Amino acid sequence: DYAVVAMRNGLGETEALLAEHLAAVESYAATVATALEANRAQGETFQRATAQGDDGAARDARKAMWDTLSPLCSESHELAEAWNAFTYRTAADGI
């Protein structure tokens, strides 16, 4: 757990939770960037395939698009958990 490691390195609980939240945002942003690039490329492949009547290639392109989107679902859950931990801690501190 990133917060535990951060606390061992001298950060307080709130600062550690903020660091964990920011790491989750950074990871999510990188996954979004990867998904965007792949979906643009596979979207073009999909369009070419459908224009050529190649339904198999179109399905493959569509699957490849989903394969890069699906990690966003799990990472959005991790991001929400990091956010909630940070906000609960700061609310408990009266902030």
C-alpha positions in Angstrom: 0.0 0.0 0.0 1.5 3.3 -1.2 0.2 5.2 1.9 2.0 2.8 4.3 5.3 3.2 2.4 4.9 6.9 2.3 4.3 7.0 6.1 7.4 4.9 6.7 9.3 7.5 4.7 8.2 10.3 7.1 5.0 11.5 5.6 2.0 12.0 7.9 -1.2 10.0 7.1 -2.9 12.9 5.2 0.2 13.6 3.1 0.6 9.8 2.5 -3.0 9.5 1.3 -2.6 12.6 -0.9 0.5 11.0 -2.4 -1.4 7.8 -3.0 -4.2 9.7 -4.6 -1.9 11.6 -6.9 -0.2 8.3 -7.9 -3.6 6.8 -8.8 -4.4 9.9 -10.9 -1.1 9.6 -12.7 -1.6 5.9 -13.4 -5.1 6.5 -14.6 -4.0 9.3 -16.9 -1.3 7.1 -18.5 -3.9 4.4 -19.1 -6.3 6.9 -20.7 -3.4 8.1 -23.0 -2.7 4.6 -24.0 -6.3 3.8 -24.6 -6.8 7.0 -26.7 -3.8 6.2 -28.9 -4.9 2.6 -29.4 -8.5 3.5 -30.0 -7.6 6.1 -32.6 -5.4 3.6 -34.5 -7.9 0.7 -34.2 -10.8 3.1 -35.1 -9.0 3.7 -38.4 -8.5 0.0 -38.8 -12.1 -0.6 -38.1 -13.2 2.0 -40.7 -11.0 0.5 -43.3 -12.1 -3.0 -42.6 -15.8 -2.1 -42.7 -15.3 -0.1 -46.0 -13.6 -3.2 -47.5 -16.4 -5.5 -46.1 -13.9 -7.4 -43.9 -16.1 -8.0 -40.9 -13.5 -10.2 -39.2 -10.9 -7.5 -39.2 -13.5 -5.0 -38.0 -14.4 -7.3 -35.1 -10.7 -7.7 -34.3 -10.2 -3.9 -34.3 -13.3 -3.4 -32.1 -12.0 -6.0 -29.6 -8.5 -4.3 -29.6 -10.3 -1.1 -28.8 -12.1 -2.6 -25.8 -8.9 -4.4 -24.6 -7.4 -1.0 -24.0 -10.5 0.5 -22.5 -11.3 -2.3 -20.0 -8.4 -1.4 -17.7 -10.0 2.0 -17.2 -12.8 0.3 -15.3 -10.6 -1.3 -12.7 -8.3 1.7 -12.5 -11.3 4.1 -12.0 -12.2 1.9 -9.0 -8.7 2.2 -7.6 -8.7 6.0 -8.2 -12.0 6.3 -6.4 -10.7 4.3 -3.4 -7.6 6.6 -3.2 -9.8 9.7 -3.5 -12.2 8.5 -0.8 -9.4 7.6 1.6 -7.9 11.1 1.2 -11.2 13.0 1.5 -12.4 10.9 4.5 -9.1 11.6 6.3 -9.2 15.3 5.6 -12.8 15.6 6.5 -12.0 13.8 9.8 -9.3 16.5 10.3 -12.0 19.2 9.8 -10.6 20.3 6.4 
